[in-house]
């Protein structure tokens, strides 16, 4: 089982530029949130896939644009022909009787053709280029949403580790305290001061505390491995926040201001809005199927043959314009217009759904963050109150007014309060960052701001030995090779 420990270390600050790509991690020091965010932006597989997809969508614009540029094609052939004819003609009307003619001819022939075309007017292809532009806009917003999701996933995993660690520390302290209580109860039983019932009560509480400590150790390791999945890197230690971590109401202070920010900046809202324009372009493309096309063309044909009947070569060239007017397509154009109109309507509803969902998420997280401020304060006070209650219960136990069950319950309440306080602090951080994500403002500066809170001791982890079964199971693997 991985056993973390806290070790003192000098304060370390790595400054991160706008895209978190130039921060340098010091291998000898604990990794901070900036370092791990940089690793995720460089190595996260989901983000790498989104970037590759964005490149593919951008290339699609060039695919559509190519139809509006000059087209040049060449064709050629070389053939061997064998011609045999045996014909008989009736010439009795001319007094000549019958005549017979036989031809046996083998010859080679070759041909070459060149053609160049240039679209002069093609509304469909022009609007397909416009749709490709709208798809690039949409994919750009989707990529931004993926980047923000990676940042919030990394931050959540980072603080889940710290949450699990502090809960583990509380459970370890609880186990030690109840263990001492159990030993004291046994000693008192041996000299006849208490009944065996109180020893059994203490033993049951100790077993429960031990089980909770084992569960906390498991949660810590699971949290640590979740961070590794996001970044493809393994970290021996990470930085923890100090006790002076600010717990403040979100800024701006008004909920409606956060909603307005989200409507302007949330990449999922903007991507859905761009999706409406993509669908609108689809309707325009379908309607363009009723419009004529006009092309300029030039072609050249050359043929050569060594036939006995006809030898030599021939050539032909043309230059002109070609007009094509669709008259009837079997109802395809009308059906395509109806189809794309329904798709446009669907995308408009998708946009409205995304807008409503974002408004609800922003309002919910704003409320949660505001409540977290009060919750952290209340949890801190609960620790103080439970400590006082435990002290009073122990004093009562010593004078005989309280029994051991009261003491054990008071100890359980104290360490539950300690764990709840730690959990509330990290709920505040994660909810605050999620609020910024929903508002579309989760960026390098937001990560830097939170990273500045990490001025406490580092949390180190004892990992399984290299080359063991852990490596076989958790090996992230190399990224795929770039296609040639």
Helices and strands as residue ranges (DSSP letters): E 5-7, H 33-43, H 45-66, E 71-90, G 92-94, E 98-122, H 123-190, H 196-231, E 237-239, H 255-265, H 267-288, E 293-306, E 311-324, H 332-399, H 404-438, H 444-451, E 458-460, H 469-474
